[in-house]
Amino acid sequence: MCFSAEASFAGGIALTALGAVTMKKVQQPTQMAFAAVPILFGVQQISEGMVWLALSDPAYAHYQQAGTNIFLFIARVLWPVAMPFAVLMMEEDKGKRKIILRFVLLGSIVAVYYSYCLLFLNVTPNIAGNHIQYISDYPESLAAPVFFIYFVASLTPLFVSSVEGTRLFGALLFVSALVTIIVFTEYLTSVWCFFASVLSVVVYRIVSGKRN
């Protein structure tokens, strides 16, 4: 979470617990991947808590690399594939499944790119104010187009899907992304992941069948 180590760990534990409850609400096996979303967010927030600790106290410096790699792997490599895949698994309409599958493939391209960057390029986390800024030497010319593809691959399937509640989830993620881009541009990865994790409660409501 983008405010402190304590907030990250507390949020991570809460999200993991929410994920466990959501998994118990699964009514069909096809919902399993989508129900696991809060757990992934929980692990992501805990890993950023490790980064906070490492940057705040030299005694925990050995956690920095692992925490950074786990956080960025989930945030940049896993999500553009996992989100459309989770929606694909729930979708029953054959026509919509074909459309969503294309976004799974599109997200896979983004995942391959970010995997390469994580393996061969440098990323340095830095505390700036109350946020963590991930400074990288990724190609600047590709930053905007790759993020746009990431954005499209991750969110569009939520609007295409006929599963009730996914469009609300997509709309909330879209608004949170816009706010992050406009207000927290330098801390985009950390802050948007925080907003997205808060919205995990919508995942619970979709899986449990609650529509209010």
Secondary structure, DSSP 8 states (H G I E B T S, - for coil): --S-HHHHHHHHHHHHHHHHHHHHT--SGGGHHHHTHHHHHHHHHHHHHHHHHHHH-GGGGGGHHHHHHHHHIIIIIIHHHHHHHHHHHH---HHHHHHHHHHHHHHHHHHHHHHHHHHHS-EEEEEETTEEEEEE-S-HHHHHHHHHHHHHHHHHHHHH--STTHHHHHHHHHHHHHHHHHH-GGGHHHHHHHHHHHTHHHHHHHHHT---
